[in-house]
Amino acid sequence: MLARVSNLYTAEATATGGRSGTTRSSDGRLDLNLSVPAGIGGDDGPGTNPEQLFAAGYAACFQGALGVAARRAKIALSDDSTVTARVGLQKSGLAFALDVELEGHFPGLTDEQALALMHAAHEVCPYSVATRGNVDVRLSVR
């Protein structure tokens, strides 16, 4: 467990109407319509959904954590390195659960180097810390 410190930053967003409503950040930079995917019984409308938002946030946060891990290991990451997050929604009895795969692409690194970097980033990424023990998160490289 991490020691408690003061927040460096707090994001705030409000949702209205659940999965088929809207969500908006307090500063207005994020203002999105939400739609329910057909795969879970929705109309597959033009809006995004919580799983896509989680995937986008996790991928961006993990990419940042990779930068930290690379600097600590004295490894130069290529500017075209990427992280793709795949977030699945699963039914578990009467509850629902998430399933995550994080796939890294690191030109110039061997698969062994890349995977070691992914594991190091997984230790410091706030999303990884928050989901540890609660969400199945798989790491892979391509």
C-alpha positions as CSV (number, residue, x, y, z in Angstrom):
1,M,0.0,0.0,0.0
2,L,1.3,3.4,-0.9
3,A,1.8,6.1,1.7
4,R,-0.9,8.8,1.5
5,V,0.3,12.2,0.2
6,S,-1.6,15.2,-1.0
7,N,-3.1,15.2,-4.5
8,L,-1.0,16.6,-7.3
9,Y,-4.1,17.0,-9.5
10,T,-7.8,16.2,-9.2
11,A,-10.0,15.6,-12.3
12,E,-13.7,16.0,-12.0
13,A,-16.4,14.9,-14.3
14,T,-20.2,14.5,-14.0
15,A,-22.3,11.9,-15.8
16,T,-26.1,12.3,-16.5
17,G,-28.2,9.5,-17.9
18,G,-25.9,6.6,-17.3
19,R,-24.5,4.7,-20.2
20,S,-26.9,6.4,-22.7
21,G,-26.4,9.9,-21.4
22,T,-23.6,12.4,-21.3
23,T,-20.4,13.1,-19.4
24,R,-18.7,16.4,-18.9
25,S,-15.5,17.5,-17.1
26,S,-15.8,20.4,-14.7
27,D,-13.5,22.5,-17.0
28,G,-15.5,21.7,-20.1
29,R,-12.6,20.2,-22.0
30,L,-14.4,16.9,-22.0
31,D,-18.0,16.9,-23.1
32,L,-19.2,13.7,-24.6
33,N,-22.4,11.8,-25.5
34,L,-22.5,8.2,-24.3
35,S,-24.0,5.2,-26.1
36,V,-24.5,1.6,-25.1
37,P,-22.6,-0.8,-27.3
38,A,-24.6,-3.4,-29.2
39,G,-22.5,-6.1,-27.5
40,I,-24.2,-5.4,-24.2
41,G,-27.7,-4.8,-25.6
42,G,-27.5,-1.2,-26.7
43,D,-28.3,0.7,-29.9
44,D,-24.5,1.2,-30.7
45,G,-25.2,4.9,-31.1
46,P,-22.6,7.5,-32.0
47,G,-21.4,8.2,-28.5
48,T,-18.5,6.7,-26.6
49,N,-18.8,4.4,-23.5
50,P,-17.1,4.0,-20.1
51,E,-14.9,1.2,-21.4
52,Q,-13.5,3.3,-24.2
53,L,-12.9,6.2,-21.8
54,F,-11.1,3.8,-19.4
55,A,-9.0,2.3,-22.2
56,A,-8.0,5.8,-23.4
57,G,-7.1,6.9,-19.9
58,Y,-5.2,3.8,-19.1
59,A,-3.2,3.8,-22.3
60,A,-2.2,7.4,-21.9
61,C,-1.3,7.0,-18.2
62,F,0.7,3.8,-18.9
63,Q,2.6,5.5,-21.7
64,G,3.6,8.2,-19.1
65,A,4.6,5.5,-16.6
66,L,6.7,3.9,-19.4
67,G,8.6,7.2,-19.7
68,V,9.4,7.1,-16.0
69,A,10.5,3.5,-16.1
70,A,12.6,4.1,-19.2
71,R,14.4,7.1,-17.6
72,R,15.1,5.1,-14.4
73,A,16.5,2.2,-16.5
74,K,18.4,4.7,-18.7
75,I,16.6,3.4,-21.9
76,A,15.7,5.8,-24.7
77,L,12.2,5.3,-25.9
78,S,11.4,6.0,-29.5
79,D,9.0,8.8,-30.2
80,D,6.8,6.4,-32.1
81,S,6.4,3.9,-29.2
82,T,2.7,3.2,-28.4
83,V,0.5,1.6,-25.8
84,T,-2.8,0.1,-26.8
85,A,-5.3,-0.7,-24.0
86,R,-8.1,-3.2,-24.6
87,V,-10.8,-3.1,-21.9
88,G,-13.4,-5.8,-21.8
89,L,-16.6,-5.8,-19.9
90,Q,-17.4,-9.2,-18.4
91,K,-20.4,-10.6,-16.5
92,S,-19.5,-12.3,-13.2
93,G,-22.6,-13.7,-11.6
94,L,-24.8,-10.7,-10.8
95,A,-21.9,-8.3,-11.0
96,F,-19.8,-7.0,-13.8
97,A,-16.0,-6.9,-14.1
98,L,-13.3,-5.5,-16.3
99,D,-10.6,-7.3,-18.2
100,V,-7.5,-5.4,-19.5
101,E,-4.8,-6.1,-22.0
102,L,-2.0,-3.5,-22.4
103,E,0.1,-4.0,-25.6
104,G,3.3,-2.0,-26.1
105,H,5.1,-1.3,-29.3
106,F,8.7,-0.1,-28.8
107,P,10.8,0.2,-32.0
108,G,14.4,-0.3,-31.3
109,L,13.9,-2.5,-28.2
110,T,14.1,-6.3,-28.0
111,D,10.9,-8.0,-26.8
112,E,12.7,-8.9,-23.6
113,Q,13.6,-5.2,-23.0
114,A,10.2,-4.0,-23.9
115,L,8.4,-6.5,-21.6
116,A,10.7,-5.7,-18.7
117,L,9.9,-2.0,-19.2
118,M,6.2,-2.8,-19.3
119,H,6.5,-4.6,-16.0
120,A,8.4,-1.7,-14.4
121,A,5.7,0.7,-15.7
122,H,3.0,-1.5,-14.3
123,E,4.5,-1.0,-10.8
124,V,4.2,2.8,-10.9
125,C,1.3,3.6,-13.2
126,P,-1.6,4.9,-11.1
127,Y,-4.2,2.9,-13.1
128,S,-2.2,-0.3,-12.6
129,V,-1.9,0.5,-8.9
130,A,-5.6,1.1,-8.6
131,T,-6.6,-2.0,-10.5
132,R,-4.1,-4.4,-8.9
133,G,-5.8,-7.4,-7.3
134,N,-9.2,-6.3,-8.7
135,V,-8.8,-6.5,-12.5
136,D,-7.0,-9.0,-14.7
137,V,-4.4,-7.0,-16.5
138,R,-2.2,-8.7,-19.1
139,L,1.0,-7.1,-20.5
140,S,2.2,-7.9,-24.0
141,V,4.5,-6.5,-26.7
142,R,4.3,-6.6,-30.5
